[in-house]
Amino acid sequence: MTAVTIAGDRTTFPRRALAADAVVTGANGLVHLAAAAPVGALLGPGATLLRGAGAFLLVYGAAVALLPRTTT
């Protein structure tokens, strides 16, 4: 029986997944901030709530984008 060696870095997939999450979260936050009234009319909640959620999503997206850089 032979051992199978996996070539490559084991952190590549998690880093790419976090980067994709940061991009999608940040884009969602920008849409919530820039178009709060139309998105609110489409989805139901008020524009004020969506602006707050958009600001939170931008901060959260930035934190997720920085996460892979701080871990080893």
SULHUZI-V525988 format. One record per helix or strand. SS is the DSSP state (h for helix, s for strand). FROM is the first residue (numbers start at 1). TO is the last residue. Records with the same first field share a line. If there is no record, write none. Layout:
# SULHUZI-V525988
SS->FROM-TO ; FROM-TO
This chain:
# SULHUZI-V525988
h->12-34 ; 36-43 ; 47-70
